[in-house]
């Protein structure tokens, strides 16, 4: 099967030796370490697993055991047309991407045995893991990382692609100093048909733009909001609108503003605060209109005009959180209860007349 460059701990090696190492997975079964996909990709280990797909470290045996990453949809969802349509859209977007700060995708076999994506294997860590080790990032470093993300976003937007799920987990900080924007699972392309999601809005509540909460498709300014939320967290060490209830988080994004960053971390410059608050404006028209415009300010914060945004913020109060949540659940909880109450009164009135 070739030399495994990625390496394995002894216990995992022993487990592989007991398995059908080198064999293809049975049709309809999940992929596991030791399998070889299409006689080419030797599966080494699971890197991460979500509700829709699993990410594997693997080696490309046709390319001198080159380390790669495979993204494979969960087999239990393999027959779901909507799931596969979403995966096929991600694959179509992946084929159009070619930028040093965007995850690189490799061409796979012409007739694969199952759906999967082949990506470059990166040495480094996600921004999420890097942020977890420090109270907050130094301002200059945070602005530099955000600028690189802006450069990747500008490339995507110029090609009619919108990520729509920016978060620290989807940004890789590589050991060579470069970054990669990853995971295009819910990205939108101007050239792809619209996919309808019933019952939920795909995305991550902590970084979701208000228009996405309202089930709108989103555009370049949606990604700018997500980057603003990431920069807010890098500078303050706090997640904007953080709450244990996702519904409260999403409602707060629609009707309130985040707390001024300098109230949390006074060492932040007024210019950096201005950049964050402009990127996180509730109305898309009030944000940076392009990633390039935001990058200009990130690269030259000394030239940023202070407009007093921090003094015009609408805060989230405990009472307002309650009523926003109540409005959200009313159609599903409050209205049925009112209907039952009305029914009870009508029944009581009917028997009272007798």
VENTA-V598095 format. One record per residue. RES is the residue in one small letter. D_LAST is the distance of its C-alpha to the last C-alpha in Angstrom with 2 decimals. Layout:
BEGIN
RES;D_LAST / RES;D_LAST
END
This chain:
BEGIN
x;86.27 / x;88.33 / x;88.51 / x;85.20 / x;85.96 / x;82.58 / x;83.22 / x;81.10 / x;80.86 / x;82.47 / x;79.20 / x;77.94 / x;81.27 / x;81.06 / x;77.57 / x;78.81 / x;81.77 / x;79.46 / x;77.36 / x;78.36 / x;80.10 / x;81.25 / x;78.85 / x;76.27 / x;72.60 / x;71.01 / x;68.90 / x;65.30 / x;66.25 / x;66.32 / x;69.70 / x;71.30 / x;74.60 / x;77.52 / x;76.24 / x;78.21 / x;76.29 / x;78.04 / x;81.29 / x;81.60 / x;79.24 / x;79.67 / x;76.56 / x;77.61 / x;74.50 / x;70.96 / x;70.95 / x;67.22 / x;64.02 / x;60.80 / x;57.62 / x;59.24 / x;62.93 / x;65.74 / x;68.96 / x;72.14 / x;75.71 / x;78.03 / x;81.57 / x;82.71 / x;85.32 / x;86.61 / x;87.46 / x;89.51 / x;86.47 / x;85.18 / x;82.18 / x;79.00 / x;75.25 / x;72.86 / x;69.21 / x;67.43 / x;63.73 / x;61.83 / x;62.20 / x;58.50 / x;57.86 / x;60.80 / x;58.82 / x;56.20 / x;57.15 / x;55.85 / x;57.75 / x;60.90 / x;60.57 / x;60.42 / x;63.45 / x;65.37 / x;64.77 / x;66.18 / x;69.17 / x;69.73 / x;69.70 / x;72.00 / x;74.60 / x;74.89 / x;75.50 / x;79.02 / x;79.39 / x;81.02 / x;77.94 / x;75.47 / x;75.17 / x;77.57 / x;76.40 / x;78.82 / x;78.82 / x;77.84 / x;78.75 / x;78.27 / x;76.09 / x;74.38 / x;72.81 / x;69.61 / x;68.35 / x;69.94 / x;71.64 / x;75.08 / x;75.81 / x;78.62 / x;78.77 / x;79.02 / x;80.60 / x;78.72 / x;75.33 / x;72.13 / x;71.57 / x;68.60 / x;70.96 / x;73.54 / x;71.02 / x;69.78 / x;73.25 / x;73.58 / x;71.52 / x;72.00 / x;74.59 / x;77.51 / x;76.79 / x;79.78 / x;78.96 / x;75.28 / x;76.23 / x;78.79 / x;76.32 / x;73.77 / x;76.56 / x;77.34 / x;73.71 / x;73.73 / x;76.75 / x;74.93 / x;71.85 / x;74.05 / x;75.49 / x;72.08 / x;70.75 / x;73.91 / x;73.23 / x;69.58 / x;68.19 / x;65.62 / x;65.20 / x;61.68 / x;61.79 / x;64.49 / x;64.44 / x;67.16 / x;66.73 / x;67.75 / x;70.98 / x;74.05 / x;76.89 / x;79.92 / x;82.92 / x;85.20 / x;83.38 / x;81.47 / x;77.70 / x;75.51 / x;72.12 / x;70.24 / x;67.11 / x;66.09 / x;63.01 / x;60.67 / x;63.40 / x;62.99 / x;65.75 / x;66.06 / x;67.46 / x;64.63 / x;61.32 / x;58.18 / x;56.25 / x;52.48 / x;50.91 / x;47.21 / x;45.26 / x;48.14 / x;51.03 / x;54.32 / x;56.48 / x;56.92 / x;54.54 / x;57.31 / x;59.49 / x;57.09 / x;57.41 / x;54.36 / x;54.45 / x;54.28 / x;51.18 / x;49.72 / x;50.68 / x;53.59 / x;56.73 / x;59.11 / x;62.80 / x;65.95 / x;64.23 / x;61.70 / x;64.64 / x;66.09 / x;62.93 / x;63.17 / x;66.81 / x;65.96 / x;63.49 / x;66.21 / x;68.79 / x;66.40 / x;66.17 / x;69.93 / x;70.78 / x;68.22 / x;67.57 / x;63.83 / x;61.32 / x;59.60 / x;55.84 / x;56.06 / x;52.80 / x;51.47 / x;48.55 / x;49.74 / x;46.74 / x;47.76 / x;51.34 / x;50.49 / x;48.20 / x;50.87 / x;53.43 / x;51.44 / x;50.69 / x;53.42 / x;57.15 / x;59.03 / x;60.65 / x;64.14 / x;66.59 / x;69.11 / x;66.60 / x;66.56 / x;70.26 / x;72.35 / x;75.39 / x;73.92 / x;75.68 / x;73.82 / x;74.93 / x;73.40 / x;70.15 / x;70.21 / x;70.69 / x;67.76 / x;65.32 / x;66.35 / x;65.87 / x;62.40 / x;61.15 / x;57.50 / x;58.33 / x;60.78 / x;62.69 / x;63.50 / x;65.11 / x;68.53 / x;68.43 / x;70.91 / x;72.06 / x;75.60 / x;74.66 / x;73.13 / x;76.20 / x;78.47 / x;76.81 / x;76.78 / x;80.52 / x;81.36 / x;78.91 / x;81.43 / x;80.90 / x;77.09 / x;75.87 / x;73.61 / x;70.70 / x;68.68 / x;65.82 / x;65.37 / x;64.48 / x;61.73 / x;59.64 / x;55.87 / x;55.13 / x;52.28 / x;50.39 / x;48.08 / x;45.05 / x;45.85 / x;46.21 / x;42.67 / x;41.12 / x;43.28 / x;42.18 / x;38.53 / x;39.01 / x;40.61 / x;37.92 / x;34.93 / x;34.49 / x;34.43 / x;32.65 / x;30.89 / x;29.23 / x;27.64 / x;26.30 / x;24.84 / x;23.25 / x;21.62 / x;20.41 / x;18.91 / x;17.22 / x;15.79 / x;14.49 / x;12.89 / x;11.21 / x;10.12 / x;8.88 / x;6.91 / x;5.17 / x;5.33 / x;3.79 / x;0.00
END
